[in-house]
Amino acid sequence: MFSRRNAAEGGPSDDRVRLSCFSDIDNFGTMAESIMATYRRLPVTFERGEGAWLWDTEGNRYLDALSGIAVCGLGHAHPAISAAICEQAGRLIHTSNLYGIVLQEKLGDDLVRLAGMDRVFFGNSGAEANEAAIKIARVHGHNKGIDTPHIVVMENSFHGRTLATLSATGNRKVHAGFEPLVTGFIRVPYGDAAALEAVARNTPNVTAVLVEPIQGEGGIRIPPKDYLNRVRTLCDNQGWLMMLDEIQTGMGRTGRFFAFQHHGIVPDVMTLAKALGNGIPVGACLAKGPAAEALGPGSHGSTFGGNPLACRAAATVVHTLEKQRLSERAAGLGDRLLKAFKQSLGDLAGVADIRGLGLMIGIELDRPCGELVGHALKEGLLINVTADKVVRLLPPLVLSDDQADQLVEGLSLLIRNFLD
Ligand SMILES: Cc1ncc(COP(=O)(O)O)c(C=O)c1O
């Protein structure tokens, strides 16, 4: 459907030739003995990419509707990013946070300007960004005289794999085996402002709420329209920090630079990673007001965080997103995809819901559908299934209209065949 053996010419092609290239596609790939078995890998290895296309080691081409799970928002091998990384690598990769880092300050200025926030701490991943947020919430509590500060977190959420972030995560599978969990979290149903208001009435030691604007790993769950505004109001009334995990939703993906900008609010704390570096590992925790003053010298740090190479990559991502107005592109393309999927699949028994915002799209089926990932791979399409029944699409923001049409056509056929 999408893939094509084209190693010989070595370049992109528009031909849509079906090619079932794997004999062992129904089995999961194997990993070298030297690698800890934390992933069940698919039997494919990619060796190069361009925009929304990837090529495997056999020369087969794939349409990437996942972007490395919302990481390569600008697509693969974006010329501006590649050039910036190469130039920076030849100049200076790392010094230390013991010294001034001009590129870090420039990136920090850009991010606080775009978010309307005050300060940023740089780490290397989403989990680290959320660790910084959790530490800020605890310091905020202690500053207010609360000895055991608690953070309200959501059912069905995902915040990372470190001990504190997996404890904040609302998924028993992520906890399993790692008990005792970090304490200090209170869990409520996602999207339920009344449940949060009940916590405010009954629990005196809360200092913050940590919430995703849209739950990504949880199945592209979009909360009620007024939810984040109600959280903002409650946090203002209670003196709690509103902390948004925008690790998956940020950097233009939902049609705004940050998802909170759909709601006319500003959080006290926001975490970013994934698309911030388009594949170069970098995470950020932004803060505003008192939260921005919570961490002082010696209270937090990271050896690699905010080094010149990572910041050069991220600054180029930010510049490119702004210059090419890619948030607007994500909004328009997202509308087009959602409409097309609703048209092609909306009436199908077996399709429970089709939802999304910008280029964060979920197609929920009435049954577990993990095997669709392998079926799509066979046809040269990269997708993901999360929360058992939700086909998750996170294509790059540079997806062309033609690629979007191919995605709708190809995936609709796969889902129809699967449900038949
Ligand atoms: C919303 C959210 N928060 C945090 C994380 C953790 O990020 P990382 O894997 O970079 O630690 C993820 C990763 O999927 C995420 O989607």
The ligand as an ORCA input file, in Angstrom:
! r2SCAN-3c Opt
* xyz 0 1
  C       2.592     12.902     28.640
  C       3.926     12.270     28.853
  N       4.644     12.600     29.932
  C       5.872     12.069     30.154
  C       6.414     11.151     29.302
  C       7.775     10.562     29.594
  O       8.709     11.078     28.707
  P      10.144     10.362     28.535
  O       9.899      9.030     27.926
  O      10.920     11.304     27.648
  O      10.736     10.273     29.906
  C       5.695     10.771     28.166
  C       6.237      9.750     27.244
  O       5.529      9.110     26.513
  C       4.427     11.346     27.937
  O       3.691     11.019     26.864
*
